Amino acid sequence: MYEEVAFIAYHFHWSHEEIMNFEHRDRQRWCEEISKINQRLSKDREKSILDVE
């Protein structure tokens, strides 16, 4: 639970109280969504302006 709260707070800057008011499943879902965003951003950073598609 601490890892979930820290992860969400780090990315969205929501307060501890706000995050703790979520159901456990909702916190897990937010973590999944944040991870998806990070993966997409990571892929975008890997692309170079020299890459040809």
Secondary structure, 3 states (H helix, E strand, C coil): CHHHHHHHHHHHCCCHHHHHCCCHHHHHHHHHHHHHHHHHHHHHHHCCCCCCC
